[in-house]
Amino acid sequence: MGDRNLPLFQPDFNSYLKIESRPERLSGEAGGVISREVIERLGIVKWLTKRLIDPRHPDLITHPLPELLHTSLLLLGQGWRDQDDADDLRDDPVMRLSVSTRRGVAPLESASHDNSDANREPDGLASQPTLSRLTAALSLAHNRSVLRSSLLEFASRRIRAMRGGRRPRYLTIDVDSIPIEVSGHQDGSEYNAHYHGRIYHPLVALCSQTGDILDAKLRPGKAHTADGGLDFILPLVDAVEEKLCQVASVRIDAGFPEDELLSALEERGVGYVARIKNNAVLDEMADPYLVRPPGRPPDEPRQSGSADRQRY
């Protein structure tokens, strides 16, 4: 790169910032600016802020809700999984600029400490206790509902942005259940003999073509794969066809096919494909028509060389 300063990127959320390639390095978190720009263009935090409830007293707030959401998203996006990492990055200039709602270089200036409400401004990133209180606030029933709705909202925004604002005609919804192992005895977690552990067993829906999460529903650890599948899938199909595509189809695993669910999909004219459980009778009927692919080992056990010599 030599000694040249190469302008690479200028974000819209703060036009004072200019990203350049220089020999000196002021931060290892430059990707935070890119992530913030993506968040800003998709309107993720603005959408959430309008709908989430912030239970804090307005006069005691130092870090406003949008900055806390930016901080949480950017820490995760940069690979910092522990909330204590916010303390280590508290004075990082790029992170301070990336999470702030203030323009220019104001986020880098030290806040006044005269304790007056007019001068209550963030001085660095939020601390771990503040981020923990954000997590507690997001767990409120209303906020959980907002977060669940946000999955499809932001998936549709991202996919439309990739397609120049156009909706795809066809998309496939992948529905499955996943085990989430827990430590301790959290409410709702139960021991599941199939997975040999104490788990939650949520339903999760993904967009097959893009991998975007479209919806999720938490369930106890002992819930059967298909429990609640009908009430989960049908409203999601309607929402996906309203926001994301013109025609949605469903793909489900072997644990889901049951008469009530499949009949409901057929009655609504929703296309679906489902894997069936292993069946010895069907396996025997299909065996003559199965061709072993090249390179796959034969069914017969391999004989050692010494056994071959003894045989001959």
N, C-alpha and C positions, 0 to 999 in steps of 0.2 A: 504493500500500500504506500510505501514511502512516507514522506512528510505531508502529502496532500490531504486536505480536509474534504471529504466527499459527502455532500448532502445526500442522504438516503431517503428520509421520510419526514413529513411534517404533519402531525395529527390534527384533526379538526377540533377535538375537544379542548385543546389548548394551543392556539396558533403561535404562542410565544416559543413553544418547544420546537427544536430542530435536531433531528437525529443525524449525527455525522460519524464517519469512521476516522478515528484519531489514534495515534500511537499510545497515548495515555488512556487508562481505563478508570473511570470514576465510579462505575457500578457494574456488577455482574447480572443485573436484573433488567437489562434493556428490553427484554421481551415483554415486560409489564406494560410498556407504552403501547405496543402492538395489541396486546390483549384488551387494554382499556379502549382503544379505538374501535375494536370489533364490538365490544360491549355497548359502546356509545352508538354505533351505527345501527345495531340491531334493536336498541332501545330497551335492553333487558332490565337494567336497574330502574329506569324511569317507570316502566310498566309495573315492576314490583313495588316501588315506593308509593305509587298511587293506591295500592290495594292492601299492603301489609299494615298491621296495627303495631305501632311503637308504644309500648306501655310505659316508657320512661317519662318523668316529669319534664316538660319543655324547658323549664328554667335551669335544669341541672344537666342538660345535654352539652357535652363538648364535641363529641364525634357524631355528626348527623347520620341518620340511617343510610343515605346513599353512600357515604364514605365507608361505613362499616361493611356494606354489601360489596363495594369495590374491593376492599381489603381482603375479605374472605375469598372472593372469586379469584383475585390475582395471586394470592398466596397459593391456592390450590393449583392454578394454572402454571405457576413457576416451580411447582414441585415441593412447596413447603407445606407438609401435611399436619404439622403440630402447631397449635395456636401459640405456643411459646416462641415459635420462630418469629412472630411479629415483634417481640421484644428485641431480638437480635437485629432485625431489619428496621428498627424504629427510625433511625436517622439516615437510612439509605436514600439518597436524593431522588433516584428514579422512582422508587416505590412511593415516596411522599408526593411526588408530582402526579403519579399515575392514579392514586386513589382519591386525590383531592377534588372537590367541586369548585375550588377557587382558581382563578385564572392567573396567568403570568407566573412569576417566581414567588408569589405570596406563600405557597405551601412550604417553601424552604426557609422562610423567616420565622424566628422564634416567636411564639405567642406571648402576649402580655400576661403577667401573673399578678395583676392588681385585684383579681377575684371579682371584677365587675362583670355583669351579664353581657354588656356590650362588647367586651373584649374576650369573651369565651370562645377561643378558636383552638383547633387541634395543634399540638406541637409534636409532630411525628406521628407514626402509626398508632392505632389503638392498641392498648395493652391486652395481654391474654385474658384477664378478668373481664374486660369490656367485651371481647369477642365471645367469651363464654355466656355473658348475659344476652348477646345477640342470638346465640344458639337456643337459649331458653325462651326468648321471645318468639323465635320462629316455630317453636314446638306448640304454641297456642293453637287451639282447634281451628280458629279462623285462618291463621297464617299457614297451617298445614294444608288447608284446602286451596289457598292461593298458590302455594308452591307446587301442589299437584297439578293445578290448571296451567301453571307456567310451562310444564314440560312440553305439552302439545303446542302451546303458543309460540315458544321459541324455536321448536323444531320446524314449524311451518314458516317462520320468518327466515330461518337460515336456509331452508331448502328453496324457498322462493327467491332469496337473494342470489343463490347460486344459479338460478335459472332465469335471471333477468326479470324477476317479478311474476313469472308465469307459474301456474300450478301444474304439476305432472298429471297426466290422465290416469295412470294406474299406479297403485302402490300396494304392497303386501304388508300386513301387520303380523309380526311374529309374536305369539303369546306363549309364555312359559312361566314356570315357577322356579325359584332359585333358593337354595339354602344359605342363610346368613348366620354364621356361627357367632355366638355371643360368649362373653366371659361373665360369670356370675349368674344371677337370676333376675334379669330384667323383666319388667311386666310384659306378659304376652309371649315370652320365649318359653319353649317347651322342648323336652327331649324327643328326638325323632329317631326311631330305631333304624330306619332305612339309611339315614345319613350318619348314624352313630355319634350324635352330638346334640347339644342344646342349641336350638336355632330359632330364627324367625323364618317363615316360609311364604314370602310375598309373591304376588302375581306381578309380572313385568311384561310390558308390551314395547316392542322395538319396531322401527321402520326397517324392513328387510333390505331395502336398496341402499340406505344411507347409514344405518346403525344408530340413528337418533332414538333416544328414549321418548316414548309417546305418553306413557302412563305407568303408574305403579300403585299397588295396593298392599298395605302391610297386613299379614295374617299370622295367627299363632303357629308355633312350630309343628304342631300335630295336624295342621290342616291338610286335607287331601289335595292333590294337584288340581283337581277340577272344582274344588269348593268355591262357590261364588263366581265361577267362570262366565256364566250367562249374563249376570248383572254387570260384569266387568267388560265383556267384549262388545255387546250390542250398543251401549251408549258410545263406546269409543269409536266404533265403525261410523256412527252418525257424525261424531265430532270431526273425525279425520276427513270424511267426505265434504264437510262444511268448510274446513279450514285449510286442508292440505292437498287434496287431490279430488278428481272427479269420481273415480271408482276404486273402492278399497276391497281387497280380499283378505282372507285370514288363513294363517298357517299355524297349526297347533300340534303339540306333541302327543304321544300315545296315551298319556294320562287324562286327556281332556275329552276325547270322543264319547259322548253319551247321547241318548235319544233326544232329551230335552234341548240340549245346546244345538245339535246338528239340525233338528227340525226347525228351530227358531231361525237359524241362518238360512235354511232353504226357503222358509216362508217369506223371509225378507229379500230373497234373491241375492244374498251375499255369497260370492264364491269362496270356497275353502278347500284346503288340502290338509289331511290329518294322517299322521303315522299311526298304524294299529299296533297293538301289543303282539309280541312274539306268539305264534300259534304253531304247534307241532304239526297239525294236520295240513295247514297251508304251506309250511316249509317243505313237507314231503311232496305235496302236489307240485310245488314250484321247482324242486330240485332238478328234474330232467331238463328244464329249460335254462338253467343257470350255466353260463360258460365262465370258466376260471380265467381271469385276466392273465396276460403274459407276466411271468416272473413270480406269480403267487405260488407258494409251496404246495405240493399235492397233499391230499388227505391222508394217504398212507404214511406211516412212520418211516423215516429214513434209516436204511441199514448201514452199519459201519463197514469199512473195508475188510476188516478181519472176518466178519460174519459172511461177507460175500465170498471170500477165498475158501472158507470152510464149506460153504454150500456147494461151491464148484470143485 
